[in-house]
Amino acid sequence: MLTDKKILVTGGTGSLGKVLVKRLLSGELGMPKKIIVFSRDEAKQHSMRIEYLNKKDPTDEIIYNNSNDNNITLFAFDANQKLSEHKAPFDAFVQILEGNAQIIINKQTFNLSEGQAIIMPANISHAINANEKFKMLLIMIK
């Protein structure tokens, strides 16, 4: 039924969305070609992406993955939303698409606005604070 289909799950990081994504990945209704998860809660979206990032099954790279080499995610933050400090195993390229934000890398703050970009190095602590509503594109470079 769902074999080779592209599926978009909105609200995918909520309790119902998580159950739906796991069920889709189980393949009981056929294995989708791609699953895209949208969420207003950027922190939950990031946690879900990390949860699936290190899996070893063939379906692991369905969520947020554009190719075998790069992981591309579009984030949308509300004003004053934050992504708490964490580390990632890969370098990450961030470009601000709309609005502005504080990108904190290794305790150093960078104020970025629309069109500006920065690289967050692998295994270095980083966090994000939304000064206002903003959107950013994140590319994890594997």
N, C-alpha and C positions, 0 to 999 in steps of 0.2 A: 504494500500500500504506500509506504513512504520511501521505498528504495530509489536512490538517486534524485530525490527531491531536495530543494533548498527550503529550509524552514526558518522563519523569523519568530522569535519568542519575545514578546514585549512584557515587561515586568518580570523578566527571567530570573532575577535574584531573590524574589520573594519566596515564601514557603511553597506556594503552588508552582511557581516557575521552576524552582530547583527540582521538584519532584517530576515535573514534565520533562525537563532536560535529561535527567537521569533515565527516565523511561524511554525517551527518544534514543539515547545512546545505548540502551540495552539491545536495540535492534528487533524487539518483539513485533514491531509493525513494519519491519524492513529497515535497512540502514540508509539514513539520509546522506546525500552528497555533502551537505553543509548545514550547520546550525548556527544561526546568528542570534546573539542574546543582547537585548536592549534593556537598560535599567536607568532609572533616575538616581539611584544610590550608587555613586561612583566607588565608594569604599567596598561595598558588597560585590560590585562588578569586578573590582580588582582582586578581591579574595577568591572569587569563583574562577577567574582566569588563572590565578596562581595554583589553585587546587587541581585544575586540569592540565597545567603546564608540564608537570613531571610524570605523567602517566605513561605507561608503556604499551597500551593497547592501540590498535589501528585507528580507533575513533578519537584518540586523545587530541589530535590537532584540529578537530572540527571547530571548536569554539575559538573565535577571535583570530584564527590563523589565516593568513593570506597566501603563504607559501611555506615550503619547508625551511626557508632561510630566515624569514622575518615574521614577526608577530605584530600586526597592526591593529590598534584600537582607537576608536574615537570616544573621547570622554566629554561629558557635559556636566559642569558643576553649577550649582546655585550659589548665590552670594554667601560668603562665610563658610561654605563647605570645605572640609579638609580631607586630605589623604594622609593618614598618620605616617610617621617615620618608619621606613622599612628598607630592606636591601633586595636587590634583584640579581640573579646570576649572570645577567647579560647587560651590555651597554644599552642604553635607551635614548633614542632621539625624540625630543619633544618639540612640537611647533604649536604656538598659540594661534588658533584660527579666528577666534572672536574674544573680545574682552581682554582682561589682564589678570595675572596671578603671581604669587610668590612661589618660586621653586627654591627649595632649600636643599643644598647638597653639602654633605659633610659639615653641617652647622653654618654654612655660608649662604646668605639669602640673595637671590637674583629676582628682580622685578621684571617680568616679561609682559609685553603687550602684543596685540595682533600683528602677525607676520614674523615675530621674533622666534628664535629657536635656541635650544641648548641640548647638550649631551649629558646624561646622567651616567657616570661610569659604573661598571659592574662591581658588585660587592661593596659599594659605598652607600652609606645611609642617605636617604633622600625623603622629602615630604613635599606636599603641595597645599597651599592655602589659596582659596578663591577670594580675591579682593572684591569681585563682583561676579555676576553670571559670566561664565566663559566656557569656551570649547577648546580642546587641544587634541592633537593627533600624536599618539605615542607609537613609535616603532621600536620594538625590541630587536636588537641586532645579534643574531646567534652566530 
